[in-house]
């Protein structure tokens, strides 16, 4: 059979495009944060991960421009060889201090960070114990480790009783890494870190938390999940990304110095990847400056998200409740989800539509997310448009 047969047979996207409901790969022509321009018109952005609204902050943009002027557009090598700048070292040291960890290591993207950590640390005869709803980057890292003869098992989403059941079956003497999102990217729930940590300690397991959607959102001054639970000294590894709160591109892991040193000299994803660009690192540094100087942005972000949670619930929508920047509105059907997305978009609001198999059947949703820079006028308009659309579709 022709290798490309699967490509020729894939028609689902074309069918949705033909219906006029295709929501993906919409090019943004101008970005002011809460409002963007798409297809020549202004729409309110309610689907971005730009949680603190820093992608258009003058200080962040200025830092990126100055870095290009000083260092050029790229590093032309990996961190291991010719691709390390003093900027990389500065950001690693600043982040280590911010997260109260001994050391930090930067990666080229948040996605590749998991692939740089998991297969490097978990090897033959050792086990990854992973939440079933973990982000795709963790899943990819798990399979890479399995391909290198490690083992991985999964437990039910955020179910600590099932985690206990699963980990009890593993050899007591084997090395184990429990991996979980801190804030789950689809539903916005927070991991039950207190119970997870107790189970890990009881079974001699190490912990890796992915804080991509937690940094700048929860914890003291936006320091993430471990801070939220007062467990900074208990959690072994915290990974994250610069593409959300830090308004840039890249990834990082924070841990004790000996672990970071091992990763620096053994992680293929680090050694054989191009280094994060000067502008990306400088932008992340500037965003960190702002986060430290203006922690009220975190408070404003959660206030905005809470207003939307309350308003959508009061309107009669079914949502996944929580206390992060993510507020999912359950629709429950693929076609209805596409139709609702189009109606919201036409009315002036952009959200993310999640359908099966990306979410379980019956959990298809409009995944909304909010920024510290959303104003009441933006939030009120989003609520009004959601209410009008929901009534037309018979959802409320």
DACORJO-V309356 format. One record per residue. N is the residue number from 1. SS is DSSP state (2 for helix, 1 for strand, 0 for the rest). Layout:
((N & SS) (N & SS))
This chain:
((1 & 0) (2 & 0) (3 & 0) (4 & 0) (5 & 2) (6 & 2) (7 & 2) (8 & 2) (9 & 2) (10 & 0) (11 & 0) (12 & 2) (13 & 2) (14 & 2) (15 & 2) (16 & 2) (17 & 2) (18 & 2) (19 & 2) (20 & 0) (21 & 0) (22 & 0) (23 & 0) (24 & 0) (25 & 0) (26 & 0) (27 & 0) (28 & 1) (29 & 1) (30 & 1) (31 & 1) (32 & 0) (33 & 0) (34 & 0) (35 & 1) (36 & 1) (37 & 1) (38 & 1) (39 & 0) (40 & 0) (41 & 1) (42 & 1) (43 & 1) (44 & 1) (45 & 1) (46 & 0) (47 & 0) (48 & 0) (49 & 0) (50 & 0) (51 & 0) (52 & 0) (53 & 0) (54 & 0) (55 & 0) (56 & 0) (57 & 0) (58 & 2) (59 & 2) (60 & 2) (61 & 2) (62 & 2) (63 & 2) (64 & 2) (65 & 2) (66 & 2) (67 & 2) (68 & 2) (69 & 2) (70 & 2) (71 & 2) (72 & 0) (73 & 0) (74 & 0) (75 & 0) (76 & 0) (77 & 0) (78 & 1) (79 & 0) (80 & 0) (81 & 0) (82 & 0) (83 & 0) (84 & 0) (85 & 0) (86 & 2) (87 & 2) (88 & 2) (89 & 2) (90 & 2) (91 & 2) (92 & 2) (93 & 2) (94 & 2) (95 & 2) (96 & 2) (97 & 2) (98 & 2) (99 & 0) (100 & 0) (101 & 0) (102 & 0) (103 & 1) (104 & 1) (105 & 1) (106 & 1) (107 & 1) (108 & 0) (109 & 0) (110 & 2) (111 & 2) (112 & 2) (113 & 2) (114 & 2) (115 & 2) (116 & 2) (117 & 2) (118 & 2) (119 & 2) (120 & 2) (121 & 2) (122 & 0) (123 & 0) (124 & 0) (125 & 0) (126 & 0) (127 & 1) (128 & 1) (129 & 1) (130 & 1) (131 & 1) (132 & 0) (133 & 0) (134 & 0) (135 & 0) (136 & 2) (137 & 2) (138 & 2) (139 & 2) (140 & 2) (141 & 2) (142 & 2) (143 & 2) (144 & 2) (145 & 2) (146 & 2) (147 & 2) (148 & 0) (149 & 0) (150 & 0) (151 & 1) (152 & 1) (153 & 1) (154 & 1) (155 & 1) (156 & 0) (157 & 0) (158 & 0) (159 & 0) (160 & 2) (161 & 2) (162 & 2) (163 & 2) (164 & 2) (165 & 2) (166 & 2) (167 & 2) (168 & 2) (169 & 0) (170 & 0) (171 & 0) (172 & 0) (173 & 0) (174 & 0) (175 & 0) (176 & 1) (177 & 1) (178 & 1) (179 & 1) (180 & 1) (181 & 1) (182 & 0) (183 & 1) (184 & 0) (185 & 0) (186 & 0) (187 & 0) (188 & 0) (189 & 0) (190 & 1) (191 & 0) (192 & 0) (193 & 2) (194 & 2) (195 & 2) (196 & 2) (197 & 2) (198 & 2) (199 & 2) (200 & 2) (201 & 2) (202 & 2) (203 & 0) (204 & 0) (205 & 0) (206 & 1) (207 & 1) (208 & 1) (209 & 1) (210 & 1) (211 & 0) (212 & 0) (213 & 0) (214 & 0) (215 & 0) (216 & 0) (217 & 0) (218 & 0) (219 & 0) (220 & 2) (221 & 2) (222 & 2) (223 & 0) (224 & 0) (225 & 2) (226 & 2) (227 & 2) (228 & 2) (229 & 0) (230 & 0) (231 & 0) (232 & 0) (233 & 0) (234 & 0) (235 & 0) (236 & 0) (237 & 1) (238 & 1) (239 & 1) (240 & 1) (241 & 1) (242 & 0) (243 & 0) (244 & 0) (245 & 0) (246 & 0) (247 & 0) (248 & 0) (249 & 0) (250 & 0) (251 & 1) (252 & 1) (253 & 1) (254 & 1) (255 & 1) (256 & 0) (257 & 2) (258 & 2) (259 & 2) (260 & 2) (261 & 2) (262 & 2) (263 & 2) (264 & 2) (265 & 2) (266 & 2) (267 & 0) (268 & 2) (269 & 2) (270 & 2) (271 & 2) (272 & 0) (273 & 0) (274 & 1) (275 & 0) (276 & 0) (277 & 0) (278 & 2) (279 & 2) (280 & 2) (281 & 2) (282 & 2) (283 & 2) (284 & 2) (285 & 2) (286 & 2) (287 & 2) (288 & 2) (289 & 2) (290 & 2) (291 & 2) (292 & 2) (293 & 2) (294 & 0) (295 & 0) (296 & 2) (297 & 2) (298 & 2) (299 & 2) (300 & 2) (301 & 2) (302 & 2) (303 & 2) (304 & 2) (305 & 2) (306 & 2) (307 & 2) (308 & 2) (309 & 2) (310 & 2) (311 & 2) (312 & 2) (313 & 2) (314 & 2) (315 & 2) (316 & 0) (317 & 0) (318 & 0) (319 & 1) (320 & 0) (321 & 0) (322 & 0) (323 & 0) (324 & 0) (325 & 0) (326 & 1) (327 & 1) (328 & 1) (329 & 1) (330 & 1) (331 & 0) (332 & 0) (333 & 0) (334 & 2) (335 & 2) (336 & 2) (337 & 2) (338 & 2) (339 & 2) (340 & 2) (341 & 2) (342 & 2) (343 & 2) (344 & 2) (345 & 2) (346 & 2) (347 & 2) (348 & 0) (349 & 1) (350 & 1) (351 & 0) (352 & 1) (353 & 1) (354 & 1) (355 & 0) (356 & 0) (357 & 0) (358 & 0) (359 & 0) (360 & 0) (361 & 0) (362 & 0) (363 & 0) (364 & 0) (365 & 1) (366 & 1) (367 & 1) (368 & 1) (369 & 1) (370 & 0) (371 & 0) (372 & 0) (373 & 0) (374 & 0) (375 & 0) (376 & 2) (377 & 2) (378 & 2) (379 & 2) (380 & 2) (381 & 2) (382 & 2) (383 & 2) (384 & 2) (385 & 2) (386 & 2) (387 & 2) (388 & 2) (389 & 2) (390 & 2) (391 & 2) (392 & 2) (393 & 0) (394 & 0) (395 & 0) (396 & 0))
